[in-house]
Amino acid sequence: MTDNIFDLVVLGGGSGGYAAALRAAELGSRAVIIEQDLLGGTCLHRGCVPTKALLHTAEVADSVRHAAAVGVNATLDGIDAGAALEWRRALVSGKHRGLSSLVKARGIEVVFGRGTLTSVDGKPAVAVGGDRYVGSDVVIATGASSRSIPGIDFSERVLDSEAALALETVPARVAVLGGGVIGVEFASAWRSLGADVTIIEALDHLIANEDPSSRTALEKAYQRRGIALELGARVTGVSEDASGVSVAIERNGSATTIEADAVLVAVGRGPNTSNLGLEEAGIALERGFVTTDEALRTTAAHVWAVGDIVPGPQLAHRSFRHGIFVAEMIAGRMPAPLDDGLFPRVTYSTPEIASIGLTEPQAREKHGEIVVTQEVSLAGNAKSEIVSAGSPVRAGSVKVVALKDGPIVGVHLVGDRVGELITEGQLAVAWEARADDLAPLIHAHPSQSEALGEAFLALAGSPLHTM
């Protein structure tokens, strides 16, 4: 057994792991990443990036369909799903080469293989084959993977998100099990690419964690787009034959069956913490997630956990922040405290949903009657009308949640491309800005951001375009 000594050993080369290693290297540490697959992890290779590329293909298809609305004569002759897949793969490959070059340039060693946590002379280490990588500190960043419903196994027709991204054709009929972010994004893309889509969700709403105004707007938009919604429905079984897949569901005591050519199981992702030697090393787990303190320390000395294995929203940018935070903690710095409520959330559907901070119900539960809200429709926003010309989806809205004579505590956006606006909402919430602080900051015209500005003006008592 060969021992290799480093300042920092990172188990997992996804968003959180490589962020920790990059920041540690910047701060003068000698770091190594142990990765069993590819640098970049799920987000780059099987999640965020290729999914958003698929959604862009879908957006282009919709733009062609609606081109006549703006005076462009165009015909959609079909979807070449194979060519779209090759484009996505080329895009991911280019980003992977860039990341690999960056890691190498920072002097970070990368070891490919499956690692397990161990220790050497009281120091934490990761064993890979016949080698051990010993660090003054170890960061666990092994991410998450798709879960299924008990009794439902994945197959050529019953897919997780990774298999769905690898399809070389667009299924004619798709059933999506789960109305969370992953489910509604795939449903949106497939519908734009010509599929008949049904979403089956056990809860009464899509994207149930979002503000009621946002989820209601999304449900109405999907119904206008021809996406069938089976809400409050429980899946009781999935069966396959040569012709397709049957999904049996039950709602309010009534049973029915949804027929499809493919089924996407999008019921969430579970932490990758099994068979890593974590519990043997004294690391406490709860429901598979790693137990940490507010600084992401585990219950084992000098072992930290970041990203999707830590309970909370599963977001790549949360993982980035975790990795940077831990590297700075190890270096003796005092990074700003972590707050899961300050990570922006974006659902890249048509329309997009973006939010930060508290929903209106959460704000009222926490603060009571002093909560005030302001909604501004994007229907009156010139840029929104321009970018959504011809679309069956209505323009959308901006909703700001604030405390009376106090700070803004939540921002909720619905509409085309509103994910690009949420950073302004993040700054407002994170800096505890008041509406009258922001009202003098007039936004560029015409821009979708004007709707946020209008909401701030209205909350400050000086609306320009709203009553």
C-alpha positions in Angstrom: 0.0 0.0 0.0 1.5 3.3 -1.1 0.8 6.5 0.8 0.6 9.8 -1.0 0.5 13.0 1.1 -1.5 16.1 0.3 -2.9 19.1 2.1 -6.4 18.3 0.8 -8.0 15.2 -0.6 -11.3 15.5 -2.4 -13.5 12.5 -3.0 -15.6 13.4 -6.0 -14.8 15.6 -9.0 -18.3 17.2 -9.5 -19.3 20.8 -8.9 -18.6 20.8 -5.2 -15.5 18.7 -5.3 -13.6 20.5 -8.0 -14.7 23.9 -6.6 -13.1 22.9 -3.3 -9.9 21.8 -5.0 -9.6 24.9 -7.2 -10.1 27.3 -4.2 -7.7 25.3 -2.0 -5.1 25.5 -4.7 -5.6 29.3 -5.0 -5.0 29.5 -1.3 -1.7 27.6 -1.5 -2.7 24.0 -0.7 -1.6 20.9 -2.5 -4.8 19.1 -3.5 -5.8 15.9 -5.2 -9.2 14.9 -6.6 -10.3 11.3 -6.6 -13.0 10.7 -9.3 -14.4 7.4 -10.5 -15.8 8.8 -13.7 -15.2 12.2 -15.3 -14.3 15.6 -13.9 -17.4 17.8 -13.8 -19.7 15.1 -12.4 -23.4 14.8 -13.0 -24.0 18.5 -13.7 -21.6 18.7 -16.6 -22.1 15.3 -18.2 -25.5 14.0 -17.3 -27.5 16.9 -15.7 -27.5 20.7 -15.8 -25.5 21.3 -19.0 -26.9 18.7 -21.4 -30.4 19.2 -20.0 -30.3 22.9 -20.7 -28.8 22.2 -24.2 -31.8 19.9 -24.8 -34.1 22.7 -23.7 -32.4 25.1 -26.1 -33.0 22.8 -29.0 -36.7 22.8 -27.9 -36.7 26.6 -27.7 -35.3 26.9 -31.2 -38.0 24.5 -32.5 -40.7 26.7 -30.8 -39.1 29.8 -32.3 -39.3 28.3 -35.8 -43.0 27.4 -35.2 -43.8 31.0 -34.1 -41.5 32.8 -36.6 -44.4 34.0 -38.7 -45.6 36.1 -35.8 -42.6 38.4 -36.3 -42.6 38.3 -40.1 -40.2 35.4 -40.7 -41.3 32.7 -43.1 -39.9 29.4 -41.7 -41.0 25.8 -41.7 -40.1 23.2 -39.1 -39.4 20.1 -41.2 -38.8 17.9 -38.2 -36.5 17.2 -35.3 -33.2 15.5 -35.8 -32.8 14.1 -32.3 -29.6 12.3 -33.3 -28.0 15.5 -34.5 -29.2 17.4 -31.4 -27.6 14.6 -29.2 -24.3 15.0 -31.0 -24.3 18.7 -30.5 -24.9 18.3 -26.8 -22.1 15.8 -26.6 -19.7 18.1 -28.4 -20.7 20.9 -26.1 -20.2 18.8 -23.0 -16.9 17.5 -24.3 -15.6 21.1 -24.9 -16.6 22.1 -21.3 -14.9 19.0 -20.0 -11.7 19.8 -21.8 -11.8 23.3 -20.4 -12.3 22.2 -16.9 -9.6 19.5 -17.1 -7.2 22.2 -18.4 -8.1 24.5 -15.6 -7.6 21.9 -12.9 -4.2 20.9 -14.4 -3.1 24.6 -14.6 -3.8 25.0 -10.9 -1.5 22.1 -10.1 -4.2 19.8 -8.9 -3.6 16.1 -9.3 -6.5 13.9 -10.5 -6.7 10.2 -9.7 -9.4 8.2 -11.5 -10.8 5.3 -9.6 -13.4 4.5 -6.9 -12.3 5.8 -3.5 -13.2 4.8 0.0 -12.6 6.7 3.2 -10.0 5.4 5.6 -7.3 6.8 7.8 -3.5 6.6 8.2 -1.9 7.4 11.5 -4.9 9.3 12.7 -5.2 11.3 9.5 -8.1 11.0 7.1 -7.4 9.4 3.8 -9.0 8.0 0.7 -8.0 4.5 -0.6 -8.0 3.8 -4.3 -6.9 0.4 -5.3 -3.4 -0.2 -3.8 -2.8 3.5 -3.0 -3.9 5.7 -0.1 -4.2 9.5 -0.5 -3.6 11.1 2.9 -4.7 14.6 3.6 -4.6 17.1 6.5 -8.3 17.3 5.5 -10.7 15.3 3.3 -13.7 16.6 1.5 -16.5 14.2 0.6 -18.3 15.4 -2.6 -19.8 12.3 -4.1 -23.1 13.8 -5.3 -26.4 12.2 -5.9 -28.1 9.8 -8.4 -31.6 9.1 -9.7 -34.1 7.3 -7.4 -37.0 5.2 -8.6 -40.4 4.3 -7.1 -40.4 1.0 -5.2 -41.4 -1.8 -7.5 -40.4 0.1 -10.7 -37.2 -0.9 -12.4 -35.4 1.1 -15.0 -35.3 -0.5 -18.5 -35.1 0.6 -22.2 -38.5 2.2 -21.9 -38.5 3.2 -18.2 -35.8 5.9 -18.0 -34.0 8.0 -15.5 -32.8 11.5 -16.6 -29.4 10.2 -17.8 -31.0 7.6 -20.1 -33.5 10.2 -21.3 -30.7 12.5 -22.3 -29.1 9.7 -24.4 -32.2 9.0 -26.5 -31.6 9.3 -30.2 -35.3 9.8 -31.0 -38.1 11.8 -29.5 -40.7 9.4 -28.1 -44.2 10.0 -29.5 -45.9 9.6 -26.1 -44.1 10.2 -22.8 -45.3 9.8 -19.2 -43.3 11.7 -16.7 -43.5 10.5 -13.1 -42.8 13.5 -10.9 -43.7 17.1 -11.2 -40.5 18.6 -9.7 -37.8 20.5 -11.5 -36.4 17.6 -13.5 -39.8 16.3 -14.5 -41.2 19.6 -15.7 -38.0 20.5 -17.6 -38.1 17.2 -19.6 -41.8 17.6 -20.1 -41.3 21.1 -21.5 -38.5 20.0 -23.9 -40.3 16.9 -25.1 -43.5 18.8 -25.8 -41.7 21.4 -27.8 -40.0 18.6 -29.8 -43.4 17.1 -30.7 -44.2 14.5 -28.1 -47.5 14.0 -26.3 -46.6 14.4 -22.7 -48.4 13.5 -19.4 -47.0 14.5 -16.0 -48.1 12.3 -13.1 -47.5 14.0 -9.7 -48.6 12.7 -6.3 -48.9 16.2 -4.8 -51.6 18.6 -5.8 -49.2 20.9 -7.7 -46.2 21.0 -9.9 -43.0 22.4 -8.4 -44.6 22.3 -5.0 -41.8 24.2 -3.2 -42.4 27.3 -5.3 -44.7 30.2 -4.5 -48.4 29.4 -5.2 -48.5 32.1 -7.9 -45.6 30.5 -9.8 -46.8 27.0 -9.7 -50.3 28.0 -10.7 -48.9 30.0 -13.6 -46.8 27.0 -14.7 -49.8 24.6 -14.6 -51.9 26.9 -16.7 -49.1 27.4 -19.2 -48.6 23.6 -19.5 -52.3 23.0 -20.1 -52.3 25.7 -22.8 -49.3 23.9 -24.4 -51.2 20.6 -24.4 -49.2 18.9 -21.6 -51.6 16.7 -19.7 -51.4 17.0 -15.9 -52.4 14.2 -13.5 -52.0 15.9 -10.2 -52.7 14.3 -6.8 -52.3 10.9 -8.5 -50.4 7.9 -7.1 -48.6 5.5 -9.4 -49.7 1.9 -8.6 -47.7 0.1 -11.2 -45.8 0.2 -14.5 -46.0 -2.6 -17.1 -44.2 -3.0 -20.4 -44.8 -5.0 -23.6 -43.5 -4.8 -27.2 -45.8 -1.8 -28.0 -45.1 0.4 -25.0 -45.5 1.1 -21.4 -48.7 1.3 -19.3 -48.7 3.4 -16.1 -51.5 2.6 -13.6 -52.5 5.5 -11.4 -55.0 6.1 -8.7 -56.6 9.4 -7.7 -59.5 9.8 -5.2 -60.2 6.1 -5.3 -60.5 6.0 -9.1 -58.0 4.0 -11.2 -56.9 4.8 -14.7 -54.0 3.9 -17.1 -51.7 6.1 -19.0 -50.3 4.6 -22.2 -46.8 5.8 -23.4 -43.8 4.8 -25.5 -41.5 5.8 -22.7 -41.6 6.7 -19.0 -39.3 9.1 -17.3 -39.0 8.5 -13.5 -38.2 11.9 -12.0 -39.0 11.5 -8.4 -35.8 12.9 -7.0 -32.2 12.1 -6.4 -30.6 10.3 -3.5 -27.1 10.8 -2.0 -24.2 8.7 -3.2 -22.9 7.7 0.3 -23.2 3.9 0.2 -20.1 1.6 0.3 -17.7 4.5 0.8 -16.5 3.6 4.3 -18.2 6.7 5.8 -19.9 5.1 8.8 -16.8 3.0 9.5 -14.9 6.2 9.6 -17.3 7.7 12.2 -19.3 9.8 9.9 -23.0 10.0 10.9 -25.6 9.6 8.2 -29.4 10.3 8.2 -31.5 8.8 5.5 -28.2 8.5 3.5 -27.3 12.1 3.8 -24.2 13.2 5.7 -24.8 14.9 9.0 -22.8 18.2 9.2 -22.6 21.2 11.4 -23.2 24.7 10.0 -19.7 24.8 8.7 -20.0 21.5 6.8 -17.8 19.5 9.2 -18.8 15.9 9.5 -18.7 13.9 12.8 -15.2 12.7 11.9 -12.3 15.0 12.5 -11.0 16.9 9.5 -13.6 15.4 7.2 -16.0 17.7 5.5 -19.0 17.2 3.2 -20.3 19.4 0.4 -23.1 19.4 -2.2 -25.9 17.0 -2.7 -24.9 14.6 0.0 -25.7 17.4 2.5 -29.4 17.8 3.2 -30.9 20.8 1.4 -31.7 22.0 -2.1 -29.8 19.9 -4.7 -28.3 22.7 -6.9 -25.0 22.8 -8.7 -24.4 26.4 -7.6 -25.0 25.4 -4.0 -22.3 22.8 -4.4 -19.9 25.4 -5.9 -20.5 27.6 -2.8 -20.1 24.7 -0.5 -16.7 23.8 -2.0 -15.4 27.3 -1.9 -16.7 27.7 1.7 -14.9 24.6 3.0 -11.6 25.4 1.2 -11.7 28.8 2.9 -12.6 27.3 6.3 -9.7 24.9 6.0 -7.4 27.8 5.1 -8.4 29.6 8.3 -10.4 32.2 6.6 -13.9 33.4 7.7 -16.2 33.0 4.8 -19.8 34.4 4.9 -22.2 31.9 6.6 -24.1 29.5 4.4 -27.9 30.1 4.0 -29.9 27.7 1.8 -32.5 30.4 1.4 -30.1 32.5 -0.5 -29.4 30.1 -3.4 -31.5 31.1 -6.5 -33.8 28.4 -7.9 -34.5 28.2 -11.6 -36.7 25.8 -13.5 -35.7 26.0 -17.1 -39.1 25.2 -18.5 -41.4 27.2 -20.9 -42.2 29.4 -19.1 -39.2 29.6 -16.8 -39.7 29.8 -13.0 -37.1 31.6 -10.9 -37.1 32.5 -7.2 -35.1 33.4 -4.2 -36.0 33.7 -0.5 -39.3 33.1 1.1 -42.6 32.3 -0.7 -45.6 34.3 0.4 -47.0 31.5 2.7 -43.5 31.0 4.2 -43.2 34.7 4.9 -46.7 34.9 6.5 -45.9 31.9 8.7 -42.7 33.5 9.8 -43.6 37.2 10.0 -47.4 37.3 10.2 -49.5 40.3 9.1 -46.6 42.6 8.3 -46.0 40.8 5.0 -46.8 42.8 1.9 -46.6 41.6 -1.8 -46.5 43.3 -5.2 -47.2 41.5 -8.4 -46.4 43.0 -11.9 -47.6 41.3 -15.0 -45.1 40.9 -17.8 -47.9 41.4 -20.3 -47.3 45.1 -20.1 -43.6 44.7 -20.5 -42.4 45.5 -24.1 -39.4 43.2 -24.1 -41.3 40.3 -22.7 -43.9 40.7 -25.4 -41.2 40.8 -28.0 -39.3 37.7 -26.9 -42.6 35.7 -26.5 -44.2 36.7 -29.8 -46.4 33.9 -31.1 -46.0 31.7 -28.1 -49.2 30.2 -26.6 -47.7 30.9 -23.2 -48.7 34.2 -21.6 -46.0 36.6 -20.7 -45.7 35.9 -17.0 -45.2 37.9 -13.9 -42.9 39.3 -11.2 -43.9 38.9 -7.5 -42.0 40.6 -4.7 -42.6 39.6 -1.0 -41.5 42.1 1.6 -42.1 43.2 5.1 -44.1 46.4 5.7 -41.6 49.2 6.0 -38.9 46.5 6.0 -36.7 44.4 3.7 -37.5 42.3 0.7 -37.6 38.6 1.7 -38.6 36.9 -1.5 -38.7 37.3 -5.3 -40.7 35.1 -7.6 -40.6 35.3 -11.4 -42.5 33.5 -14.2 -41.9 34.0 -17.9 -39.5 33.5 -20.8 -35.8 33.9 -19.8 -36.6 35.2 -16.3 -33.8 33.0 -14.9 -31.4 35.7 -16.1 -33.2 38.2 -13.8 -33.0 36.3 -10.5 -29.5 37.5 -9.5 -31.0 41.0 -9.0 -33.6 39.4 -6.7 -30.8 37.5 -4.9 -28.9 40.8 -4.2 -32.1 42.4 -2.9 -32.9 39.5 -0.5 -29.3 38.8 0.6 -28.6 42.5 1.3 -31.9 42.9 3.1 -32.7 45.8 0.7 -35.9 47.8 1.2 -38.1 48.8 -1.8 -37.4 52.4 -1.2 -33.6 51.6 -1.5 -34.2 50.1 -4.9 -36.9 52.3 -6.3 -34.5 55.1 -7.5 -32.5 52.5 -9.6 -34.3 52.8 -12.9 -33.9 49.9 -15.2 -32.9 49.9 -18.9 -35.8 50.3 -21.3 -36.9 48.1 -22.9 -35.9 45.2 -20.7 -37.6 42.5 -18.8 -35.8 43.7 -15.7 -38.1 46.8 -15.8 -40.9 44.6 -14.3 -38.7 44.1 -11.2 -38.1 47.8 -11.0 -41.8 48.5 -11.3 -42.5 46.1 -8.4 -39.9 47.9 -6.3 -41.5 51.3 -7.3 -44.9 50.1 -6.4 -43.9 48.7 -3.0 -42.2 52.1 -2.3 -45.4 53.9 -3.0 -44.4 55.4 -6.3 -45.6 53.1 -9.2 -44.9 54.3 -12.7 -46.8 51.9 -15.0 -49.1 50.1 -12.5 -52.1 51.2 -10.6 
